[in-house]
Amino acid sequence: MKFSFAIASLLAASASGFAPTAFLSNSIARPAVASNNALRMAFTSEVFETQEVEFSGTSETIVKGGRDLFPLLPKALEGIEKIGFIGWGSQAPAQAQNFKDSLAEIGSDIKVSIGLREGSSSMEEAKAQGFSEEDGTLGEMFKVIGESDLVILLISDAAQAKLYKEVFATMKPGAVLGLSHGFLLGYLDSIGESFPEDMDVIAVCPKGMGPSVRRLYEQGKEVNGAGINASFGVHQDVSGRAKEIALGWGVAIGSPFMFETTLRSEYKSDIYGERGILLGAVHGIVESLYRRYQRQGMSPEQAFLESSESITGNIVKIISTQGIKAVYDGLEGEDKSAFETAYSASYLPAKEILQEIYDEVASGNEIRTVIMQGDRVAKYPVGKIDGTDTWKVGEKVRANRDEDNIPLNPFTAGVYVATMMAQIDVLLEAGHPYSEVVNESVIEAVDSLCPYMHYRGVAFMVDNCSFTAKTGSRKWAPRFDYILEQLAYTAVDNGKAVNTDLIAEFENHPVHVAVTECCKLRPPVDISCTAETTTKEIVIQ
């Protein structure tokens, strides 16, 4: 994913104290650069070494992970004898296996168990990865919840909304509730409820899909660890040790960097981001450009190369290592003009949809959508999304791919980058700090998600994410497809002039500095989707 870990160093404001200042230029709102007076999100740890990272006059505290920190896990997890991972979806298989392997490496007696509903088809999958009923590492979910000192609740968000009361009631006194998403808090907020006051509530949120969390843990063993960085949050700290437990959890699952957030800030940016450029928007962009390029005379195969392949095999790789602006700076002459034309036409249409998504998330409407979809899914199962001509042709293109000769189409780059920048600006204008903005708009897209689409198509990317993510992606991808087709491409075809002020704002946007710093902090391991792995990966038939 991203290797969004580095982002923590880029915080320009506190995740809990937003400073939503903005200025106007040519009728387009853009967030101002965070001031040096931004609140510091600083923390200390009695177990792990913290690091102060200076960025443009602001200071942020992070914890840098690594396998060399595994011997500190017993101290961080003091008092915890059993960890129960509840569920077996996107995150649970990866996190549970990573946690189990990390503890085994140091000979710890802490037991990692999997809790599943009675009769779950995932029982056999968990057994195949070494969890068993005989040794007490696999069992019925509420039995495991009642026995665990740290309950890491990773069932679907919709299921959490249905079962939270029973989960809370089953947890033993003094147990810690762990989440990898702030969705449950968002749901409780929407109905006027809260977590029980007598328990610690923490979150460790890897900035990438579960399979990438496992793959990079496996692939980084020879370089002191490489993985998916994570934000962490302490929502309730009754014991006084919640922070150390959260940091230990992050280290154990292989997070290269951890930075602090809040559960409310996390769920708003996360649910929003996956509906935008991370999943939904990129799907809509590819579908619309694939058709457009064929209308212009390209063959289906060339149209796929110039749309999807250009994004996943070229554009995102440049962003991952050099930053967003490097895509633009690498173009010359007519190619640069084509980028500017596409960017100028696409930014506002994309931002219109992105603002709507953010408002739907912040209001609680999108949370209700996920819960209602959870109620319908038994009757209307999640269907395939890669059955269109676009993705059928894509299978043929991938089979004959020349990785070293994938084109960088400047018009495709302009549309994609405009949508990414619009997503960034909506978050900044809402007051989110750069840590979350870059995580949820850039790093996760280029280092975690797009590699999966490059490997096996859009469905392989979307359907290996959470139920919440795949629900939102399916809902919003057609909206991006439609608005780009109706507003952006028609503006280009009608000869609308490039908005030079908008291009200047892109060139001088403060986010470029933040992204560049992230690129410097990337670990040396790129995710490989072809390497052998023990993680669960989904292909809907």
C-alpha positions as CSV (number, residue, x, y, z in Angstrom):
1,M,0.0,0.0,0.0
2,K,1.2,2.3,0.0
3,F,4.0,2.5,2.2
4,S,2.0,5.3,3.6
5,F,3.9,5.0,6.7
6,A,6.1,7.8,6.0
7,I,3.3,10.0,6.0
8,A,3.3,10.4,9.6
9,S,6.4,12.5,9.2
10,L,4.4,14.8,7.1
11,L,1.7,15.8,9.5
12,A,0.9,19.4,9.2
13,A,-1.8,19.4,11.8
14,S,-3.2,17.2,14.6
15,A,-5.5,14.4,13.6
16,S,-7.8,15.6,16.4
17,G,-7.4,19.3,16.0
18,F,-8.1,20.3,12.5
19,A,-7.4,23.7,11.1
20,P,-9.6,24.0,8.0
21,T,-8.3,27.2,6.6
22,A,-8.5,27.8,2.9
23,F,-8.2,30.5,0.3
24,L,-9.8,31.1,-3.0
25,S,-8.2,31.4,-6.4
26,N,-10.1,31.7,-9.6
27,S,-13.2,30.4,-7.8
28,I,-11.5,27.1,-6.9
29,A,-11.0,26.6,-3.2
30,R,-7.6,25.3,-2.1
31,P,-6.3,24.6,1.4
32,A,-3.6,26.8,2.7
33,V,-0.3,25.4,3.8
34,A,-0.6,24.4,7.4
35,S,0.9,27.0,9.7
36,N,3.7,26.5,12.1
37,N,1.1,26.9,14.9
38,A,-0.6,23.6,14.0
39,L,-1.2,21.4,17.0
40,R,1.4,18.8,17.7
41,M,0.3,15.2,17.9
42,A,3.1,14.1,20.2
43,F,3.3,10.9,22.2
44,T,5.8,9.0,24.3
45,S,6.2,5.3,24.8
46,E,7.8,3.4,27.7
47,V,8.5,0.4,25.4
48,F,9.3,1.6,22.0
49,E,11.7,4.3,20.8
50,T,9.8,7.3,19.4
51,Q,11.1,9.5,16.7
52,E,10.4,13.2,16.2
53,V,10.2,14.0,12.5
54,E,10.5,17.7,11.4
55,F,8.5,18.8,8.4
56,S,8.1,22.4,7.3
57,G,8.3,23.7,10.8
58,T,6.0,21.1,12.3
59,S,7.0,18.1,14.5
60,E,5.4,14.7,14.5
61,T,6.1,11.7,16.7
62,I,6.2,8.3,15.0
63,V,7.4,4.8,16.0
64,K,9.4,3.0,13.4
65,G,8.8,-0.7,13.2
66,G,11.1,-3.6,12.4
67,R,11.7,-7.2,13.2
68,D,14.4,-6.2,15.6
69,L,11.6,-4.8,17.9
70,F,9.9,-8.2,18.3
71,P,11.7,-8.9,21.6
72,L,9.9,-5.9,23.1
73,L,6.5,-7.3,22.3
74,P,6.0,-9.2,25.7
75,K,6.6,-5.9,27.5
76,A,4.2,-4.0,25.3
77,L,1.6,-6.7,25.7
78,E,2.1,-7.2,29.4
79,G,-0.9,-8.9,31.0
80,I,-2.2,-10.3,27.7
81,E,-2.1,-14.1,27.5
82,K,-4.6,-14.7,24.6
83,I,-5.3,-12.6,21.6
84,G,-8.5,-13.3,19.7
85,F,-8.8,-12.3,16.1
86,I,-12.5,-12.3,15.3
87,G,-13.3,-12.9,11.6
88,W,-11.6,-14.2,8.5
89,G,-12.2,-11.5,5.8
90,S,-9.6,-9.2,4.3
91,Q,-7.6,-8.2,7.4
92,A,-7.9,-11.0,9.9
93,P,-6.0,-13.8,8.0
94,A,-3.1,-11.4,7.4
95,Q,-2.9,-9.8,10.8
96,A,-3.4,-13.0,12.7
97,Q,-0.7,-14.9,10.8
98,N,1.7,-12.0,11.1
99,F,1.0,-11.6,14.9
100,K,1.4,-15.3,15.4
101,D,4.7,-15.5,13.4
102,S,6.2,-12.5,15.2
103,L,5.4,-14.0,18.7
104,A,6.7,-17.4,17.6
105,E,10.0,-15.9,16.5
106,I,10.8,-14.7,20.0
107,G,9.4,-17.8,21.7
108,S,6.5,-16.0,23.4
109,D,3.7,-17.9,25.1
110,I,1.0,-15.5,24.1
111,K,-1.6,-17.4,22.1
112,V,-3.2,-16.0,18.9
113,S,-6.6,-17.5,18.3
114,I,-9.2,-17.2,15.5
115,G,-12.9,-16.8,16.4
116,L,-15.5,-17.6,13.7
117,R,-19.3,-18.1,13.7
118,E,-20.5,-21.7,14.1
119,G,-20.4,-23.5,10.8
120,S,-18.3,-20.9,9.0
121,S,-16.8,-22.0,5.7
122,S,-13.7,-20.2,6.7
123,M,-12.9,-22.8,9.4
124,E,-11.1,-24.9,6.9
125,E,-9.1,-22.0,5.6
126,A,-8.0,-21.1,9.1
127,K,-7.0,-24.7,9.8
128,A,-4.9,-24.7,6.6
129,Q,-2.9,-21.9,8.1
130,G,-2.1,-23.7,11.3
131,F,-5.0,-22.7,13.6
132,S,-6.8,-25.6,15.3
133,E,-9.6,-26.4,17.7
134,E,-7.4,-29.0,19.4
135,D,-4.8,-26.5,20.6
136,G,-7.3,-23.7,21.4
137,T,-6.3,-21.4,18.5
138,L,-9.6,-21.8,16.6
139,G,-13.1,-21.7,17.9
140,E,-16.6,-20.3,17.9
141,M,-16.4,-16.5,17.9
142,F,-18.1,-15.7,21.1
143,K,-16.2,-18.4,23.0
144,V,-13.0,-16.9,21.7
145,I,-14.1,-13.4,22.6
146,G,-14.9,-14.4,26.1
147,E,-11.5,-16.0,26.6
148,S,-9.3,-13.3,25.1
149,D,-7.5,-10.5,26.8
150,L,-7.2,-8.6,23.5
151,V,-10.2,-8.9,21.2
152,I,-9.4,-7.7,17.7
153,L,-12.7,-7.4,16.0
154,L,-12.3,-7.8,12.3
155,I,-15.7,-9.1,11.1
156,S,-17.3,-6.9,8.5
157,D,-18.4,-3.5,9.5
158,A,-22.0,-4.4,8.8
159,A,-21.7,-7.4,11.1
160,Q,-20.1,-5.2,13.8
161,A,-23.1,-3.0,13.7
162,K,-25.4,-6.0,14.2
163,L,-23.4,-7.8,16.9
164,Y,-21.7,-5.1,18.9
165,K,-23.9,-5.4,22.0
166,E,-23.3,-9.2,22.2
167,V,-19.6,-8.6,21.7
168,F,-19.3,-6.1,24.5
169,A,-21.3,-8.2,26.8
170,T,-19.2,-11.3,26.2
171,M,-15.8,-9.6,26.7
172,K,-14.3,-10.4,30.1
173,P,-13.5,-7.7,32.6
174,G,-10.3,-5.9,31.8
175,A,-10.2,-7.1,28.2
176,V,-9.1,-4.7,25.4
177,L,-11.2,-4.1,22.3
178,G,-9.1,-3.7,19.2
179,L,-10.4,-2.4,15.8
180,S,-8.8,-1.8,12.4
181,H,-11.3,0.7,11.3
182,G,-13.3,3.5,13.0
183,F,-16.6,2.4,11.3
184,L,-18.1,1.0,14.5
185,L,-17.5,4.3,16.3
186,G,-19.2,6.1,13.4
187,Y,-22.2,3.8,13.7
188,L,-22.4,4.3,17.4
189,D,-22.2,8.0,17.0
190,S,-25.1,7.9,14.5
191,I,-27.4,6.1,16.9
192,G,-26.3,8.0,20.0
193,E,-24.5,5.2,21.7
194,S,-20.9,4.6,22.8
195,F,-18.4,1.9,23.9
196,P,-18.7,0.6,27.5
197,E,-16.7,3.0,29.7
198,D,-14.9,0.2,31.6
199,M,-12.8,-1.1,28.7
200,D,-9.8,0.1,26.7
201,V,-10.7,0.7,23.0
202,I,-7.8,1.0,20.6
203,A,-7.3,0.9,16.8
204,V,-4.4,-0.2,14.6
205,C,-5.4,0.5,11.0
206,P,-3.0,-0.8,8.3
207,K,-3.0,1.5,5.3
208,G,-3.6,-1.3,2.8
209,M,-5.8,-4.3,2.0
210,G,-5.2,-7.4,4.2
211,P,-3.5,-9.5,1.5
212,S,-0.8,-6.8,1.1
213,V,-0.3,-6.7,4.8
214,R,0.7,-10.4,4.7
215,R,2.5,-10.4,1.4
216,L,4.9,-7.6,2.5
217,Y,5.4,-9.1,5.9
218,E,6.6,-12.3,4.1
219,Q,8.6,-10.5,1.5
220,G,10.4,-8.2,4.0
221,K,11.9,-10.8,6.2
222,E,15.4,-10.4,4.8
223,V,15.4,-6.6,5.3
224,N,14.3,-6.3,8.9
225,G,10.8,-6.1,7.8
226,A,8.7,-4.4,5.1
227,G,5.0,-4.1,5.3
228,I,2.1,-1.8,5.4
229,N,2.3,1.1,7.8
230,A,-0.5,1.8,10.1
231,S,-2.2,4.6,12.0
232,F,-3.0,3.9,15.6
233,G,-5.6,5.4,17.9
234,V,-6.5,5.2,21.6
235,H,-10.2,6.0,22.0
236,Q,-10.4,4.8,25.6
237,D,-7.6,4.1,28.0
238,V,-8.9,2.7,31.3
239,S,-5.9,0.6,32.1
240,G,-3.3,3.3,31.3
241,R,-1.6,0.8,28.9
242,A,-3.7,1.1,25.8
243,K,-1.1,3.0,23.8
244,E,1.6,0.4,24.4
245,I,-0.7,-2.4,23.4
246,A,-1.6,-0.6,20.2
247,L,2.0,0.0,19.3
248,G,2.9,-3.6,20.1
249,W,0.1,-4.7,17.8
250,G,1.4,-2.5,15.0
251,V,4.9,-3.8,15.4
252,A,3.8,-7.4,15.5
253,I,1.9,-7.2,12.2
254,G,4.9,-5.7,10.5
255,S,4.0,-2.0,10.2
256,P,7.2,-0.1,9.1
257,F,5.9,3.2,10.6
258,M,3.0,4.0,13.0
259,F,1.5,7.4,13.5
260,E,-1.3,8.6,15.8
261,T,-4.8,9.4,14.7
262,T,-8.3,9.3,16.1
263,L,-11.1,6.8,15.3
264,R,-13.4,9.5,14.0
265,S,-10.8,11.0,11.8
266,E,-9.8,7.6,10.5
267,Y,-13.2,6.4,9.4
268,K,-14.1,9.6,7.6
269,S,-10.9,9.7,5.6
270,D,-10.9,5.9,5.0
271,I,-14.4,5.3,3.9
272,Y,-14.2,8.4,1.7
273,G,-10.8,7.5,0.2
274,E,-11.8,4.0,-0.9
275,R,-14.8,5.3,-2.8
276,G,-12.6,7.8,-4.5
277,I,-9.2,7.4,-6.2
278,L,-8.3,4.2,-4.2
279,L,-11.0,2.0,-5.7
280,G,-14.2,3.5,-7.1
281,A,-12.7,6.5,-9.0
282,V,-9.9,4.6,-10.7
283,H,-12.4,1.9,-11.9
284,G,-14.6,4.6,-13.4
285,I,-11.7,6.4,-15.0
286,V,-10.5,3.2,-16.7
287,E,-14.0,2.3,-18.0
288,S,-14.6,5.8,-19.4
289,L,-11.2,6.2,-21.1
290,Y,-11.3,2.7,-22.6
291,R,-14.4,3.6,-24.5
292,R,-13.2,7.0,-25.4
293,Y,-10.0,5.8,-26.9
294,Q,-11.8,3.3,-29.0
295,R,-14.1,6.0,-30.3
296,Q,-10.9,7.8,-31.3
297,G,-9.8,4.8,-33.4
298,M,-7.7,2.7,-31.1
299,S,-8.1,-1.1,-31.1
300,P,-9.6,-2.6,-27.8
301,E,-6.1,-3.8,-26.8
302,Q,-4.4,-0.5,-27.4
303,A,-7.3,1.3,-25.6
304,F,-6.7,-0.9,-22.5
305,L,-2.9,-0.2,-22.7
306,E,-3.5,3.5,-22.9
307,S,-6.0,3.6,-20.0
308,S,-5.6,0.9,-17.3
309,E,-2.1,-0.3,-18.1
310,S,-0.9,3.3,-18.3
311,I,-2.1,3.9,-14.8
312,T,-1.1,0.7,-13.1
313,G,2.1,0.0,-15.0
314,N,3.6,3.4,-15.3
315,I,1.9,6.4,-13.7
316,V,1.5,5.0,-10.2
317,K,5.1,3.7,-10.2
318,I,6.4,7.2,-10.9
319,I,4.2,8.6,-8.1
320,S,5.3,5.9,-5.7
321,T,9.0,6.7,-6.0
322,Q,9.1,10.3,-7.2
323,G,5.8,12.0,-6.3
324,I,2.7,13.2,-8.1
325,K,4.3,16.2,-9.8
326,A,7.0,14.0,-11.3
327,V,4.4,12.6,-13.7
328,Y,3.8,16.1,-15.1
329,D,7.4,17.2,-15.0
330,G,8.4,14.2,-17.1
331,L,6.3,15.3,-20.0
332,E,7.2,17.7,-22.8
333,G,5.6,19.6,-25.7
334,E,2.3,18.1,-26.9
335,D,2.3,15.5,-24.2
336,K,2.4,18.2,-21.5
337,S,-0.4,20.1,-23.3
338,A,-2.5,16.9,-23.4
339,F,-2.0,16.4,-19.6
340,E,-3.0,20.0,-19.0
341,T,-6.1,19.7,-21.1
342,A,-7.2,16.5,-19.4
343,Y,-6.4,17.8,-15.9
344,S,-8.2,21.1,-16.4
345,A,-11.3,19.4,-17.7
346,S,-11.4,16.7,-15.1
347,Y,-10.6,18.4,-11.8
348,L,-13.9,20.0,-11.0
349,P,-16.2,17.2,-12.3
350,A,-14.2,14.7,-10.2
351,K,-14.2,17.1,-7.2
352,E,-18.0,17.4,-7.4
353,I,-18.4,13.7,-6.9
354,L,-15.7,13.5,-4.3
355,Q,-17.3,16.3,-2.2
356,E,-20.6,14.4,-2.4
357,I,-18.9,11.3,-1.1
358,Y,-17.3,13.1,1.8
359,D,-20.6,14.7,2.8
360,E,-22.3,11.3,2.6
361,V,-19.6,9.7,4.8
362,A,-19.5,12.6,7.3
363,S,-23.3,12.7,7.7
364,G,-23.5,8.9,8.4
365,N,-25.4,8.2,5.2
366,E,-22.6,6.0,3.7
367,I,-22.4,4.1,6.9
368,R,-26.1,3.3,6.7
369,T,-25.6,2.3,3.1
370,V,-23.1,-0.3,4.1
371,I,-25.4,-1.7,6.9
372,M,-28.4,-1.9,4.5
373,Q,-26.2,-3.7,1.9
374,G,-25.2,-6.1,4.6
375,D,-28.9,-6.9,5.2
376,R,-29.4,-7.5,1.4
377,V,-26.3,-9.5,0.6
378,A,-27.7,-12.9,1.4
379,K,-30.5,-12.4,-1.1
380,Y,-28.4,-10.4,-3.6
381,P,-24.8,-11.8,-3.4
382,V,-21.9,-9.6,-4.4
383,G,-21.4,-10.0,-8.1
384,K,-18.5,-9.9,-10.5
385,I,-17.3,-6.5,-11.7
386,D,-14.8,-7.6,-14.3
387,G,-17.2,-9.0,-16.8
388,T,-17.3,-6.0,-19.2
389,D,-15.4,-5.9,-22.4
390,T,-12.8,-3.7,-20.7
391,W,-11.6,-6.3,-18.3
392,K,-12.0,-9.3,-20.8
393,V,-9.7,-7.5,-23.1
394,G,-7.5,-6.7,-20.2
395,E,-6.9,-10.4,-19.6
396,K,-5.5,-10.8,-23.1
397,V,-3.3,-7.7,-22.7
398,R,-1.9,-8.9,-19.4
399,A,-1.1,-12.3,-20.9
400,N,1.1,-10.6,-23.6
401,R,2.4,-7.7,-21.4
402,D,5.8,-6.2,-22.0
403,E,6.4,-4.7,-18.6
404,D,9.2,-2.5,-19.9
405,N,7.2,-0.9,-22.7
406,I,3.9,0.1,-21.0
407,P,3.0,3.6,-22.4
408,L,2.4,6.7,-20.3
409,N,-0.6,8.2,-21.9
410,P,-0.6,12.0,-21.0
411,F,-4.3,12.4,-21.3
412,T,-4.9,9.4,-19.0
413,A,-2.3,10.9,-16.6
414,G,-4.2,14.2,-16.6
415,V,-7.5,12.6,-15.7
416,Y,-6.0,10.3,-13.0
417,V,-3.9,13.0,-11.4
418,A,-6.7,15.5,-11.5
419,T,-9.0,13.1,-9.6
420,M,-6.2,12.3,-7.1
421,M,-5.6,16.1,-6.5
422,A,-9.4,16.8,-6.2
423,Q,-9.6,14.1,-3.5
424,I,-6.6,15.6,-1.7
425,D,-8.2,19.1,-1.7
426,V,-11.6,17.9,-0.4
427,L,-9.8,16.3,2.6
428,L,-7.6,19.4,3.2
429,E,-10.6,21.7,3.0
430,A,-12.4,19.6,5.5
431,G,-9.4,20.1,7.9
432,H,-7.7,16.7,7.7
433,P,-4.0,16.7,8.3
434,Y,-1.5,15.7,5.7
435,S,-0.8,12.3,7.3
436,E,-4.3,11.1,6.5
437,V,-4.6,13.1,3.2
438,V,-1.5,11.5,1.7
439,N,-2.3,8.1,3.1
440,E,-5.8,7.9,1.9
441,S,-5.3,9.6,-1.5
442,V,-1.8,8.7,-2.7
443,I,0.3,6.1,-1.0
444,E,-2.4,3.4,-0.5
445,A,-3.4,3.8,-4.1
446,V,0.1,3.5,-5.7
447,D,1.8,1.0,-3.3
448,S,-1.0,-1.4,-2.2
449,L,-4.1,-1.3,-4.4
450,C,-3.1,-0.5,-8.0
451,P,-0.4,-3.4,-7.9
452,Y,-3.3,-5.8,-7.5
453,M,-5.3,-4.3,-10.4
454,H,-2.1,-4.4,-12.5
455,Y,-1.7,-8.1,-11.6
456,R,-5.2,-9.4,-12.2
457,G,-7.7,-6.7,-13.0
458,V,-10.1,-4.4,-11.1
459,A,-12.1,-7.2,-9.4
460,F,-8.9,-8.7,-7.9
461,M,-8.2,-5.3,-6.4
462,V,-11.6,-4.4,-5.1
463,D,-12.8,-7.8,-3.9
464,N,-9.7,-8.4,-1.7
465,C,-10.7,-5.3,0.3
466,S,-13.3,-5.1,3.0
467,F,-17.0,-5.5,2.6
468,T,-17.3,-1.7,3.2
469,A,-14.8,-0.9,0.5
470,K,-16.2,-3.2,-2.1
471,T,-19.7,-1.9,-1.4
472,G,-18.6,1.7,-1.8
473,S,-16.5,1.0,-4.9
474,R,-19.4,-0.6,-6.7
475,K,-21.7,2.2,-5.8
476,W,-19.5,5.1,-6.8
477,A,-17.4,3.9,-9.8
478,P,-20.3,4.4,-12.2
479,R,-20.7,8.0,-11.0
480,F,-17.1,8.8,-11.8
481,D,-17.5,7.1,-15.2
482,Y,-20.7,9.1,-15.9
483,I,-19.5,12.5,-14.8
484,L,-16.2,12.3,-16.7
485,E,-18.0,11.2,-19.8
486,Q,-20.7,13.9,-19.5
487,L,-18.7,16.9,-18.3
488,A,-14.9,16.4,-18.6
489,Y,-14.5,14.8,-22.0
490,T,-17.2,16.9,-23.6
491,A,-15.4,20.0,-22.5
492,V,-12.3,18.7,-24.2
493,D,-14.1,17.8,-27.4
494,N,-15.8,21.2,-27.5
495,G,-12.4,22.9,-27.3
496,K,-12.7,24.5,-23.8
497,A,-9.5,26.4,-23.0
498,V,-7.2,25.1,-20.3
499,N,-7.6,26.8,-17.0
500,T,-4.0,28.0,-16.5
501,D,-4.7,29.1,-12.9
502,L,-5.7,25.6,-12.1
503,I,-2.5,24.2,-13.6
504,A,-0.4,26.7,-11.7
505,E,-2.2,25.7,-8.4
506,F,-1.4,22.1,-9.2
507,E,2.3,22.9,-9.8
508,N,2.6,24.8,-6.6
509,H,0.4,22.7,-4.4
510,P,1.9,22.1,-0.9
511,V,1.0,18.4,-1.0
512,H,3.9,17.7,-3.4
513,V,6.4,18.3,-0.7
514,A,4.6,15.9,1.6
515,V,4.4,13.2,-1.0
516,T,8.1,13.7,-1.9
517,E,9.1,13.1,1.7
518,C,7.1,9.9,1.8
519,C,8.9,8.7,-1.3
520,K,12.2,9.2,0.5
521,L,11.0,7.0,3.3
522,R,9.8,4.0,1.2
523,P,11.3,0.7,2.3
524,P,13.3,-1.2,-0.3
525,V,10.7,-3.9,-1.0
526,D,8.0,-3.4,-3.6
527,I,5.0,-5.7,-3.2
528,S,5.0,-8.8,-5.5
529,C,1.6,-10.2,-6.3
530,T,3.2,-13.2,-8.0
531,A,5.3,-14.5,-5.1
532,E,4.0,-17.4,-3.1
533,T,2.0,-16.4,-0.1
534,T,-0.1,-17.9,2.7
535,T,-2.6,-15.1,2.7
536,K,-6.2,-15.4,1.6
537,E,-7.0,-13.8,-1.7
538,I,-10.5,-13.6,-3.2
539,V,-11.6,-14.3,-6.8
540,I,-15.4,-14.0,-7.2
541,Q,-16.5,-16.6,-9.8
